[in-house]
Amino acid sequence: MFGVEVLTRAFGKNWSFVFLQQALQRVWVFRSIEAVRSLLIAGGPEEMSQALIDAGAHRFPVTRPGYVVVTRDYLRERCECG
């Protein structure tokens, strides 16, 4: 017995849910990055949203790209990045 089975016996089903939810979030992160990789430098939020929707890669495909674009623009204005 190893991994999730041990955690489930020790902490109950809630622990298994948390463990599996974290694993699923990592999968979403990788899928999301792959979906918008080509858009990160110059893509707009609408383009990123559509890429995420097409890939089924994010739980909030419409709102999250806006945060990415705002952060990217902020860093461009305030940092010297080569």
C-alpha positions in Angstrom: 0.0 0.0 0.0 1.4 3.3 -1.0 0.6 6.9 -2.0 -3.1 7.9 -2.1 -4.2 4.7 -0.3 -2.0 5.4 2.7 -3.1 9.0 2.8 -6.8 8.0 2.5 -6.5 5.6 5.4 -4.6 8.1 7.5 -6.7 11.2 6.8 -9.9 10.1 5.2 -11.4 10.8 1.8 -11.0 14.6 2.1 -7.2 14.2 1.8 -7.6 12.1 -1.4 -9.7 14.8 -2.9 -7.1 17.5 -2.1 -4.3 15.3 -3.4 -6.0 14.6 -6.7 -7.2 18.1 -7.1 -3.7 19.4 -6.8 -2.5 16.9 -9.4 -5.4 18.0 -11.7 -4.4 21.6 -11.3 -0.8 20.8 -12.4 -2.2 19.1 -15.5 -4.3 22.2 -16.3 -1.3 24.5 -15.8 0.8 22.5 -18.4 -2.1 22.4 -20.8 -2.7 26.1 -20.4 0.9 26.9 -21.0 1.0 24.8 -24.1 -2.2 26.4 -25.4 -1.0 30.0 -25.1 2.8 29.5 -25.5 2.9 31.2 -28.9 0.7 34.1 -27.6 2.6 35.0 -24.4 4.9 37.6 -25.9 2.4 39.5 -28.0 -1.0 37.9 -27.9 -4.1 39.7 -26.7 -6.5 38.4 -24.0 -9.2 37.4 -26.6 -6.7 35.3 -28.6 -5.5 33.6 -25.4 -9.1 33.0 -24.3 -9.9 31.3 -27.6 -6.7 29.2 -27.5 -7.6 28.0 -24.0 -11.2 27.3 -24.9 -10.1 25.4 -28.0 -7.7 23.3 -25.9 -10.1 22.8 -23.0 -7.1 23.8 -20.9 -8.4 26.1 -18.2 -11.2 26.4 -15.8 -11.6 30.1 -16.4 -10.5 30.6 -20.0 -12.1 34.1 -20.4 -10.8 35.9 -17.3 -7.3 34.6 -16.8 -5.7 35.8 -20.0 -6.5 39.4 -18.9 -4.3 38.9 -15.9 -1.5 37.5 -18.0 -1.6 40.5 -20.4 -1.8 43.1 -17.6 1.2 41.5 -15.8 3.2 41.2 -19.1 2.6 44.8 -19.9 3.4 45.9 -16.4 6.7 44.0 -16.5 7.6 45.5 -19.9 7.0 49.0 -18.6 9.0 48.6 -15.4 11.7 46.1 -16.1 14.7 46.1 -18.4 14.5 42.6 -19.9 17.3 42.5 -22.4 
